[in-house]
Amino acid sequence: VQPVYSGGGLVQAGGSLRLSCADSGSTFSRNAMAWYRQAPGKQRILIALISLDGVNTNYADSVKGRFTMSRDDAKQTVYLQMNNLRPDDTAVYYCSVHPPYADQSWGRGTQVTVSS
């Protein structure tokens, strides 16, 4: 079962978006979680991690200081607050357990497009 995404869309450079990724089961609350993104013509890359207890987060250098990952286990949902967006943030964004399963099905993700 694929997670349910919300919050993607088109925004101008300097703007903000908040992505949500919700699980219909209980998988999220039993795992560390991550956000990935895949820009056109590029490989999918890891951009944010959050620990099982939600205390620790880590970010790729490209988003550090601009993006914040959080989780609400009661809602089986992870979030990615994205501020000061840039055109090079344009990508399809995916959430995942961390580490991803060997047979991970990534689904469609959610599109974020940042215009200059």
C-alpha positions as CSV (number, residue, x, y, z in Angstrom):
1,V,0.0,0.0,0.0
2,Q,1.4,3.3,-1.0
3,P,1.5,6.3,1.3
4,V,-0.7,9.3,0.7
5,Y,1.0,12.5,-0.1
6,S,-0.2,16.0,0.1
7,G,1.2,19.5,0.0
8,G,3.2,19.4,-3.3
9,G,2.6,22.0,-6.0
10,L,4.0,25.0,-7.8
11,V,5.6,27.8,-5.8
12,Q,7.8,30.8,-6.6
13,A,11.4,30.9,-5.5
14,G,11.7,32.0,-1.9
15,G,8.3,30.5,-1.0
16,S,7.4,27.7,1.3
17,L,5.6,24.4,1.1
18,R,4.8,21.7,3.7
19,L,4.7,18.1,2.4
20,S,2.8,15.4,4.3
21,C,3.1,11.7,3.8
22,A,0.6,9.4,5.6
23,D,0.6,5.7,6.1
24,S,-2.6,3.7,6.2
25,G,-1.1,1.1,8.6
26,S,1.4,1.3,11.4
27,T,4.6,1.0,9.5
28,F,5.7,4.6,10.0
29,S,5.5,4.6,13.8
30,R,7.8,1.5,13.9
31,N,10.6,2.9,11.8
32,A,13.0,5.8,11.3
33,M,11.8,7.7,8.4
34,A,13.2,9.6,5.5
35,W,12.4,12.0,2.6
36,Y,14.0,11.5,-0.8
37,R,13.7,13.5,-3.9
38,Q,14.4,12.9,-7.6
39,A,15.0,15.8,-9.9
40,P,14.4,15.4,-13.7
41,G,17.2,13.3,-15.3
42,K,18.9,12.6,-11.9
43,Q,19.0,9.8,-9.4
44,R,16.8,9.8,-6.3
45,I,18.7,11.2,-3.3
46,L,18.2,11.2,0.4
47,I,17.6,14.6,1.8
48,A,16.2,14.2,5.3
49,L,16.1,11.6,8.1
50,I,14.2,11.5,11.4
51,S,14.9,8.9,14.2
52,L,12.3,6.5,15.5
53,D,11.7,8.7,18.5
54,G,11.7,11.9,16.5
55,V,14.5,13.4,18.5
56,N,17.2,13.3,15.9
57,T,17.1,14.7,12.4
58,N,19.7,14.9,9.6
59,Y,19.7,16.7,6.4
60,A,21.6,16.8,3.1
61,D,23.8,19.9,2.8
62,S,21.6,21.1,-0.1
63,V,18.5,21.6,2.2
64,K,20.1,22.1,5.6
65,G,18.8,25.2,7.3
66,R,15.8,25.5,4.9
67,F,14.0,22.2,5.4
68,T,12.6,20.6,8.6
69,M,11.4,17.1,8.9
70,S,9.0,16.0,11.7
71,R,6.7,13.2,12.5
72,D,3.3,12.5,14.2
73,D,3.1,8.9,15.0
74,A,-0.5,9.2,16.3
75,K,-1.4,10.1,12.7
76,Q,1.2,7.8,11.0
77,T,2.4,10.9,9.2
78,V,5.7,12.5,8.4
79,Y,6.2,16.0,7.3
80,L,8.7,18.1,5.4
81,Q,8.5,21.9,5.9
82,M,10.4,23.5,3.0
83,N,11.3,27.2,3.3
84,N,13.2,29.5,1.0
85,L,12.6,27.2,-1.9
86,R,14.9,27.4,-4.9
87,P,14.4,26.3,-8.5
88,D,16.9,23.5,-7.9
89,D,14.5,22.1,-5.3
90,T,12.2,21.1,-8.2
91,A,11.8,17.3,-8.0
92,V,9.4,14.5,-7.1
93,Y,9.5,14.0,-3.4
94,Y,9.1,10.6,-1.7
95,C,8.9,9.5,1.9
96,S,10.2,6.1,3.0
97,V,11.1,4.0,6.0
98,H,14.8,4.2,6.7
99,P,16.6,2.3,5.5
100,P,14.3,1.6,2.6
101,Y,13.2,-2.0,2.0
102,A,15.2,-4.1,-0.5
103,D,12.1,-4.4,-2.6
104,Q,10.9,-0.8,-2.0
105,S,8.0,0.3,-4.2
106,W,8.4,4.1,-4.4
107,G,5.1,5.0,-5.9
108,R,4.4,8.4,-7.5
109,G,5.6,10.7,-4.8
110,T,4.6,14.3,-4.9
111,Q,5.7,16.9,-7.4
112,V,7.3,20.1,-6.2
113,T,8.0,22.8,-8.8
114,V,9.8,26.0,-7.9
115,S,9.7,28.8,-10.5
116,S,12.3,31.5,-10.7
